[in-house]
Amino acid sequence: MAQWGPGKDRRRASANYWYQPMKWNADAEKNGVRPRVFCGSLCDIFDNAVLEEWRSDEA
């Protein structure tokens, strides 16, 4: 099991993982629905231990 918390290495999900909500949004618009999605559980891009490059990624 992965360990997380203060002093632990930060890990990052793939770009594909982060772009999934944009695909869901496009699919929802096409199908005329509006689902609610909670993104970024256990995610903190403003954590001091996160690499600066992670914050500057562009979609």
Backbone torsions as a table, in degrees:
resi	resn	phi	psi	omega
1	MET	NA	140.3	-179.2
2	ALA	-69.7	143.8	176.2
3	GLN	-102.8	140.6	177.6
4	TRP	-143.3	162.0	178.0
5	GLY	131.3	-171.9	-178.8
6	PRO	-56.6	132.9	177.7
7	GLY	82.2	-4.6	179.5
8	LYS	-90.4	154.6	177.1
9	ASP	-61.9	142.5	175.9
10	ARG	-88.2	139.3	178.1
11	ARG	-120.9	159.8	-174.6
12	ARG	-131.8	137.8	175.6
13	ALA	-76.1	163.5	-179.7
14	SER	-68.7	159.0	176.7
15	ALA	-59.3	-38.8	179.4
16	ASN	-57.6	-40.5	178.9
17	TYR	-60.8	-44.1	-177.6
18	TRP	-73.2	-23.4	179.6
19	TYR	-86.7	-7.9	179.7
20	GLN	-56.4	-43.8	179.5
21	PRO	-59.0	-32.1	177.1
22	MET	-67.1	-37.1	176.5
23	LYS	-66.9	-44.0	178.8
24	TRP	-59.9	-38.9	179.8
25	ASN	-64.9	-44.0	178.5
26	ALA	-63.2	-42.6	178.7
27	ASP	-63.8	-41.5	179.9
28	ALA	-64.3	-42.2	179.0
29	GLU	-62.9	-41.5	179.7
30	LYS	-64.4	-36.0	-177.0
31	ASN	-93.0	-1.5	177.6
32	GLY	70.6	31.4	178.0
33	VAL	-121.4	164.0	178.9
34	ARG	-134.7	81.3	179.5
35	PRO	-74.9	157.4	175.7
36	ARG	-106.1	131.8	-176.8
37	VAL	-130.2	131.1	174.7
38	PHE	-96.8	117.0	-178.3
39	CYS	-110.9	150.8	173.0
40	GLY	82.1	27.8	175.4
41	SER	-59.7	132.1	-178.1
42	LEU	60.6	32.1	-178.4
43	CYS	-117.5	134.4	176.5
44	ASP	-146.0	92.7	-178.2
45	ILE	-70.1	-11.6	179.6
46	PHE	-98.6	8.0	174.8
47	ASP	-60.5	134.4	-178.9
48	ASN	-61.7	-21.9	-178.4
49	ALA	-87.4	-4.4	179.9
50	VAL	-80.2	138.7	179.3
51	LEU	-65.1	139.3	-179.4
52	GLU	-58.7	-35.5	-179.8
53	GLU	-59.8	-29.7	-179.8
54	TRP	-66.0	-30.9	-179.2
55	ARG	-78.4	-20.7	-174.6
56	SER	-97.2	3.4	177.3
57	ASP	-60.8	144.0	177.9
58	GLU	-116.8	144.2	179.5
59	ALA	-76.3	NA	NA
